[in-house]
Amino acid sequence: MPFDGNRFTPDAWRIRKIGVIGPGIVGMPMAALLAAAARDGAFEPDARVVVVQRRSPTSGWKVDAINDGRSPIGGVEPDLERIIGACAAAGRLSASDDYGQLADCDLVLVCVQTDKDGLVPDYGPLDGALSLLASQLVRRPAGNVPVVAIESTLAPSSMTTVVREHFRRHGLEEGRDVLLGNSPNRVMPGRLIERVAAADKLVGGLSAETPVLIASVYRRIVTQGSLHPTTSMTAEVVKTLENAYRDVRIAFAAEVVRFCDARDVDFFALRDAVNARVARGDTASRDAAAVPVGALLVPTIGVGGHCLPKDGILLRWRYNARYPDRIARSLIHLSRVINDEAPEYGIALAERRFGPVAGRRVAVLGAAYRADSDDTRNAPALSLCARLRARGCDVVLHDPFVRPDDQNLLRTGLDAIYTQDLDAALAGAALAFVCQAHQPYRAGRASLFSGRVGGVVDGCNAFTAAEMSAAGVPYTGIGRGTAPPDAGLVESVTSAFRAMERGVARELRAVIDFLNAEHAEGFDRVDFEEVRRLAATCVTGCDIAEPGPIRGFFDTDAAPFHSTLAAVPAG
């Protein structure tokens, strides 16, 4: 509602109604926790949260689910449905397909999907949501200056060149009629409530007052993490950088594991040794349920999800448009090539152990892109299935969590080969590719396959060679060499990792310098050292080094694939 005397301060801000556009993996936990805070008296006595979801054929059902107190998010999500049910029953949380519900909101969170189209952002859903929102905010109560917080991931400069312009076209001027900010999410499927509450969160704005206002609300739900007020473009850079750098680190690990597999070297022993050398270790080499956060990550059958495949492209969007000749020298772009090869590499690994796959019956387990989730966006299993079918394989795709009418299964035509019956998936299979370490697979261990399949290809570090051997199951997996790495290899990979770090930092600095020269306005500037500081608050390990030159690390003529990430100059 109105600010007292138009003073943009938290003490003068009265929060009676919060709108959330998009009940996905970002919007739904945010809405649930804000409604819980309203129920517990954090805002005005009658404060409530309304979630807006258009009545689309694939997502319209979410409105009724939320109003019934049910979570629209599948997979294993601790506490989410309990909170939704309690808040809906208390009248603090509701859902609607009517954007008119947003006209009198004091704060609106925009949590819709953004994507890429080639080397440029695809803001189709965001454009639609912003236009509908702006058309309602022109009807706002007299004197009300709503705050709009974009939770969606944006390419740097989008807040000024895309978001602000949407509102201007409706006569809504930033700083006068509306305050525009962005607070890109750091959630993770399977840990949605935990991540909102415990992860540090960036809070950006086009005006200096806006991050302070948004933080005053988010402080009620980010109870274990820290809030970091900053400029909008800094938040855009940091968010896209976090995922771009993770994509690069996965690609680096993929190059190393392909080298190891070709020489029967135990990648996971090498990984632990390198991570110990750089003092950035984790438990993910031995625990398939752990999130890899060490320096050298865990390569799998491919990189999926909505963020990693696109965010490096978004980070470099403006820079690429000005310097297209530099794309071929980008570590970020090369990493996309390497990671896109991963499903094909998985097939090559299977054929090395079990012979040609063509014409054989193959079970692919784990359609989602990460363990214990139902999210299939860019899931590597979908690409793997397409490649196997192109070889004439009789493929069956299984997942315990993915809905049979999942839109990505329908879009790719893989719904025709999909089942939630594990026995049916494994029946008569010559090979089983395990793409995600879902809890039901982990719980079954080797007994899932004993006497049922001709061989198992572990694409996600779900099992061990020892347990498969004990169960009599023929087995291979990514990184499952037997020879320990020698000291020279540990030193070589450590040096290469350091070189890769310097190359990414050099690429980042070039992008930031360009953005400040071409797109920064007043308050909205980006400082390289501030980006390093904020990126380091990401729980997945985004420690950006000092910029510097990079060198090649070993000859890959004998490696299975063509590229060597650390041999390409960045810039």
JOJO-V530516 format. One record per run of one state. SS is the DSSP state (h for helix, s for strand, l for the rest). FROM is the first residue (numbers start at 1). TO is the last residue. If there is no record, write none. Layout:
ss = {SS SS}
from = {FROM FROM}
to = {TO TO}
This chain:
ss = {l h l h l s l h l s l h l h l s l h l s l s l s l h l s l h l s l s l h l s l h l s h l s h l h l h l h l h l h l s l h l s l h l h s l h l s l h l s l h l s l s l s l h l s l s l h l h l}
from = {1 4 7 10 13 17 22 27 40 48 53 61 68 80 90 93 97 99 103 107 111 115 118 120 123 124 138 146 151 158 169 174 175 178 183 192 199 201 206 208 219 227 232 263 265 267 278 308 316 317 323 324 330 331 341 342 355 361 366 380 391 394 399 407 413 414 418 420 422 427 431 435 439 449 456 459 465 471 475 478 480 481 483 484 487 519 521 522 524 525 528 536 565 568}
to = {3 6 9 12 16 21 26 39 47 52 60 67 79 89 92 96 98 102 106 110 114 117 119 122 123 137 145 150 157 168 173 174 177 182 191 198 200 205 207 218 226 231 262 264 266 277 307 315 316 322 323 329 330 340 341 354 360 365 379 390 393 398 406 412 413 417 419 421 426 430 434 438 448 455 458 464 470 474 477 479 480 482 483 486 518 520 521 523 524 527 535 564 567 571}
